Amino acid sequence: MRLPPLPTITEIIKLYRLSAKAQLSQNFLLDMNLTDKMVRCAGDLSDKFACEVGCGPGSLTRSILHAGVKQVVGVEKDHRFIPSLELLANASNGRFIVKHDDILKFDIEAAFPLVQKRAWEDDSQLCLIGNLPFNVSIPLLLQWLRAMPIRHGPFSFGRSTMTLTFQKEVAERITAPPNHSQRSRLSVMVQHLCDVKWVFDLPSSVFVPRPKVNAAVLHFVPLVVPVLDVPFDILEIVVKSVFNFRRKIISKGARLLFPESPDLVSNLFSMSDINPQLRAQQLTLEQWGRLCTAYAQLRKDLM
């Protein structure tokens, strides 16, 4: 499954005169030891298909191919990288397909006609992997979280795993438990739907060019059954409103849920049996579930 002899990534960068663009938050991960490690964290890929986000010069792509994946579709927005990626595609014997597209608009379901659609309880043949540009990481994660409960996009094939890089501060917000200073709306929404693990750190020194912040690799496995029995859109509305005043008591943010009926805020907390003097970081997932259930009922009563 090894690739034929190819120019090194450093040679590719020089040959095609490639450079990172700050406005696209591009930071290359060129050390193949690290890209190999990242791929290993994605699990056994020998019977899998992969969608790579933001291939850049192709170092992570090569690691994915070396892992024996059946096929990888790479989605790259920057046209400057397409010629060098096509060189890799031509050498891959059909195992690498490069798409010049924006991942936020890309139809992943249509890109993988050979992937079997499996029951949600079974492992998916598809995995999502990428060294994400920092400016796209949160919008993309939110998009995929919204797709998960409705089995859309990459999750139309089943519980597709995700192995992705994030700015370290964002990774802390995603993985933070209750009562942690970094607990956020991302923590609640991700942990409601996924088992998420912090697999390893990526200091800024390993990127080219070197960013001002460190990063981390996270691995997500969608849960067979979400933690909370609430619609995801309701959860997103509630956590976004309550965390809007993250350093204030939760009753302040809850007022945003009822802008025309502020008197309902007290009903919200009495129905959910939650102390309105708590702060958002203190709430457990179970408490968020009660808050969402009460909000959904109150909203229904207003209609």
Phi and psi in degrees as a GROMACS rama.xvg file:
@    title "Ramachandran Plot"
@    xaxis  label "Phi"
@    yaxis  label "Psi"
@TYPE xy
-74.17  153.215  ARG-2
-80.644  153.145  LEU-3
-66.8694  165.943  PRO-4
-54.53  130.946  PRO-5
-135.76  159.676  LEU-6
-59.5396  147.19  PRO-7
-66.1049  165.719  THR-8
-61.1359  -39.7116  ILE-9
-61.7162  -41.617  THR-10
-66.5192  -37.2592  GLU-11
-61.1741  -44.06  ILE-12
-61.6951  -41.2918  ILE-13
-71.6654  -43.0883  LYS-14
-60.8136  -42.9472  LEU-15
-99.1071  5.83374  TYR-16
53.597  51.4659  ARG-17
-89.6882  146.343  LEU-18
-151.066  156.891  SER-19
-79.8896  144.379  ALA-20
-104.961  122.095  LYS-21
-62.4537  -36.8587  ALA-22
-67.4587  -17.1887  GLN-23
-103.028  9.15106  LEU-24
54.3505  40.5243  SER-25
-87.8718  127.615  GLN-26
-140.917  114.091  ASN-27
-78.2031  142.02  PHE-28
-108.867  98.1736  LEU-29
-97.952  -17.129  LEU-30
-73.4297  110.807  ASP-31
-65.8257  -23.4274  MET-32
-63.5679  -38.2468  ASN-33
-76.3619  -39.7519  LEU-34
-67.9724  -36.1745  THR-35
-62.3675  -41.8471  ASP-36
-63.3313  -41.0593  LYS-37
-62.1635  -41.7607  MET-38
-66.6733  -39.1637  VAL-39
-60.4332  -33.4731  ARG-40
-67.9635  -20.1542  CYS-41
-77.6411  -9.94838  ALA-42
97.758  -169.58  GLY-43
-74.1416  114.792  ASP-44
-100.376  6.37163  LEU-45
-63.9925  -22.906  SER-46
-118.906  23.4643  ASP-47
-115.963  166.1  LYS-48
-114.066  149.425  PHE-49
-129.688  143.277  ALA-50
-112.568  117.042  CYS-51
-100.697  132.866  GLU-52
-98.6079  120.308  VAL-53
67.3835  76.771  GLY-54
-71.3721  -28.8604  CYS-55
57.7029  -134.768  GLY-56
-76.7941  -8.28975  PRO-57
103.302  14.3586  GLY-58
-67.2108  -47.0152  SER-59
-66.0599  -34.9447  LEU-60
-58.3884  -44.0724  THR-61
-63.8175  -39.6766  ARG-62
-64.6104  -38.6819  SER-63
-64.0331  -43.7915  ILE-64
-64.8255  -41.4031  LEU-65
-63.52  -24.9734  HIS-66
-76.4368  -3.05865  ALA-67
88.2503  18.4028  GLY-68
-59.669  145.549  VAL-69
-63.7132  -44.1951  LYS-70
-161.011  142.824  GLN-71
-125.067  131.289  VAL-72
-104.329  118.822  VAL-73
-101.22  128.6  GLY-74
-107.878  113.062  VAL-75
-126.061  123.028  GLU-76
-80.3751  -32.5728  LYS-77
-83.0606  114.942  ASP-78
-63.0439  -21.4952  HIS-79
-63.6818  -26.9718  ARG-80
-88.4529  -11.8758  PHE-81
-61.1627  -46.3561  ILE-82
-58.1233  -43.9422  PRO-83
-69.2305  -33.3332  SER-84
-71.5894  -33.8458  LEU-85
-66.5589  -31.6058  GLU-86
-61.5558  -43.3578  LEU-87
-66.5613  -39.9656  LEU-88
-62.4555  -41.3795  ALA-89
-65.5871  -27.3292  ASN-90
-89.6131  -3.95869  ALA-91
-94.2594  0.754233  SER-92
57.5397  42.5679  ASN-93
82.568  0.506829  GLY-94
-84.7772  -13.3018  ARG-95
-125.459  126.814  PHE-96
-121.832  126.497  ILE-97
-103.196  134.995  VAL-98
-120.641  124.22  LYS-99
-86.5346  97.0162  HIS-100
-160.778  169.496  ASP-101
-95.8164  121.847  ASP-102
-59.5498  -28.3325  ILE-103
-71.3218  -16.356  LEU-104
-115.849  -4.16053  LYS-105
-75.5329  137.586  PHE-106
-89.3208  92.7177  ASP-107
-66.9419  -37.8648  ILE-108
-59.7213  -42.592  GLU-109
-71.8684  -22.5115  ALA-110
-79.1543  -9.95188  ALA-111
-128.231  68.0117  PHE-112
-66.4675  -19.1964  PRO-113
-89.6608  -8.44071  LEU-114
-80.3741  130.516  VAL-115
-75.0308  141.509  GLN-116
-90.0572  117.417  LYS-117
-110.679  162.207  ARG-118
-60.3822  149.278  ALA-119
-60.2057  -29  TRP-120
-72.0305  -20.509  GLU-121
-92.8087  160.563  ASP-122
-69.9337  140.091  ASP-123
-80.0177  151.06  SER-124
-79.1991  -11.1266  GLN-125
-104.429  137.899  LEU-126
-126.837  149.978  CYS-127
-108.674  131.837  LEU-128
-146.889  143.542  ILE-129
179.613  147.244  GLY-130
-89.6254  89.9691  ASN-131
-72.4114  135.546  LEU-132
-58.9972  138.265  PRO-133
-59.4976  -30.8386  PHE-134
-75.5767  -13.1665  ASN-135
-108.121  -9.33913  VAL-136
-62.4955  -48.7332  SER-137
-71.1515  -48.0839  ILE-138
-56.9936  -38.9945  PRO-139
-69.508  -42.941  LEU-140
-61.208  -43.8087  LEU-141
-63.2309  -40.274  LEU-142
-61.4381  -43.2381  GLN-143
-72.3185  -34.0313  TRP-144
-63.6861  -40.8264  LEU-145
-65.7854  -31.9706  ARG-146
-76.283  -24.3759  ALA-147
-62.3439  -51.3635  MET-148
-66.1952  -25.5171  PRO-149
-99.3206  7.35403  ILE-150
56.2062  48.5865  ARG-151
-110.083  159.958  HIS-152
59.1423  -128.592  GLY-153
-63.4963  -17.0917  PRO-154
-96.3932  4.93598  PHE-155
-71.7081  -18.0038  SER-156
-90.6603  -6.93428  PHE-157
125.268  -158.616  GLY-158
-82.5911  73.6319  ARG-159
-66.8423  130.948  SER-160
-82.2269  161.432  THR-161
-131.392  129.414  MET-162
-126.391  107.901  THR-163
-139.308  151.752  LEU-164
-93.4668  146.528  THR-165
-141.299  152.296  PHE-166
-53.8388  139.389  GLN-167
-56.516  -39.9452  LYS-168
-62.9165  -38.8045  GLU-169
-67.6345  -41.5447  VAL-170
-60.0679  -38.4579  ALA-171
-65.1111  -38.5172  GLU-172
-68.2915  -35.2492  ARG-173
-69.1033  -39.5316  ILE-174
-97.4244  -5.54074  THR-175
-62.9651  133.571  ALA-176
-83.0142  171.661  PRO-177
-56.4874  147.838  PRO-178
72.5173  7.24131  ASN-179
-90.2857  144.459  HIS-180
-62.315  -24.8441  SER-181
-95.1178  4.48116  GLN-182
-55.8542  133.889  ARG-183
-149.859  179.569  SER-184
-62.8673  -32.7171  ARG-185
-63.637  -41.7639  LEU-186
-55.6343  -48.5022  SER-187
-66.4523  -47.2961  VAL-188
-69.148  -40.538  MET-189
-67.5686  -48.6122  VAL-190
-71.8378  -18.386  GLN-191
-68.2682  -33.7433  HIS-192
-108.478  -20.5771  LEU-193
-135.629  154.601  CYS-194
-91.3754  113.225  ASP-195
-116.043  134.566  VAL-196
-127.073  138.502  LYS-197
-83.6944  112.407  TRP-198
-95.1814  -40.2752  VAL-199
-166.339  159.347  PHE-200
-84.5137  152.593  ASP-201
-127.56  97.2596  LEU-202
-62.4079  153.49  PRO-203
-58.1639  -26.1298  SER-204
-66.3617  -16.1537  SER-205
-87.1994  -6.29025  VAL-206
-98.7777  152.623  PHE-207
-128.569  119.739  VAL-208
-69.8026  164.801  PRO-209
-74.3308  120.778  ARG-210
-77.0268  173.716  PRO-211
-82.8534  -10.2841  LYS-212
-127.153  157.931  VAL-213
-82.8153  168.334  ASN-214
-134.405  176.857  ALA-215
-151.723  155.263  ALA-216
-102.581  128.048  VAL-217
-116.275  146.845  LEU-218
-121.067  125.778  HIS-219
-114.2  132.889  PHE-220
-123.187  114.798  VAL-221
-58.7265  138.673  PRO-222
-74.6199  146.799  LEU-223
-62.602  -43.5199  VAL-224
-125.207  121.304  VAL-225
-56.5871  154.184  PRO-226
-63.9925  -41.532  VAL-227
-106.232  143.555  LEU-228
-94.8522  62.8355  ASP-229
-138.419  149.09  VAL-230
-62.0082  141.829  PRO-231
-64.1718  -34.7636  PHE-232
-65.8242  -33.5689  ASP-233
-67.4965  -45.4476  ILE-234
-58.7334  -44.1385  LEU-235
-63.233  -41.6697  GLU-236
-63.2673  -46.0362  ILE-237
-67.0427  -48.4717  VAL-238
-68.2431  -35.1047  VAL-239
-64.3561  -42.1012  LYS-240
-68.0261  -48.6018  SER-241
-67.7456  -37.9247  VAL-242
-78.3623  -4.56613  PHE-243
-62.3244  -27.0483  ASN-244
-121.544  68.0081  PHE-245
-63.7928  -24.8842  ARG-246
-96.2294  1.13338  ARG-247
-104.803  170.437  LYS-248
-68.5532  154.373  ILE-249
-66.7121  -21.1541  ILE-250
-65.0745  -27.0143  SER-251
-68.4631  -48.095  LYS-252
-68.0646  -31.3083  GLY-253
-64.5375  -22.8407  ALA-254
-62.5371  -26.5345  ARG-255
-67.8916  -19.9786  LEU-256
-74.2624  -23.511  LEU-257
-132.831  64.6333  PHE-258
-61.2288  -27.595  PRO-259
-102.528  -5.63695  GLU-260
-138.913  65.7161  SER-261
-60.4149  -22.0357  PRO-262
-67.12  -17.0883  ASP-263
-76.0729  -12.704  LEU-264
-61.0774  -42.9355  VAL-265
-65.4489  -34.4089  SER-266
-63.7337  -37.6602  ASN-267
-57.9464  -45.3961  LEU-268
-79.1202  -30.1833  PHE-269
-71.6486  -39.0011  SER-270
-67.7159  -35.8666  MET-271
-89.5661  -9.08805  SER-272
55.9198  49.5203  ASP-273
-124.031  137.206  ILE-274
-68.5544  116.954  ASN-275
-69.3962  -7.58619  PRO-276
-87.7633  -4.80993  GLN-277
-70.4177  164.711  LEU-278
-105.688  156.401  ARG-279
-57.503  -36.3345  ALA-280
-64.0114  -20.3503  GLN-281
-84.2838  -18.7128  GLN-282
-73.1187  136.756  LEU-283
-83.2406  167.672  THR-284
-60.2199  -38.2277  LEU-285
-62.061  -39.0687  GLU-286
-69.4352  -38.2064  GLN-287
-61.1543  -38.6496  TRP-288
-61.3184  -43.4839  GLY-289
-65.4358  -38.3771  ARG-290
-64.8061  -42.5709  LEU-291
-66.2027  -40.3738  CYS-292
-62.8324  -43.467  THR-293
-65.1216  -42.4671  ALA-294
-62.591  -43.8427  TYR-295
-60.8386  -39.7867  ALA-296
-68.2029  -42.8373  GLN-297
-65.4297  -39.1934  LEU-298
-65.5209  -39.3685  ARG-299
-63.7416  -40.2453  LYS-300
-65.2645  -28.116  ASP-301
-75.846  -20.0215  LEU-302
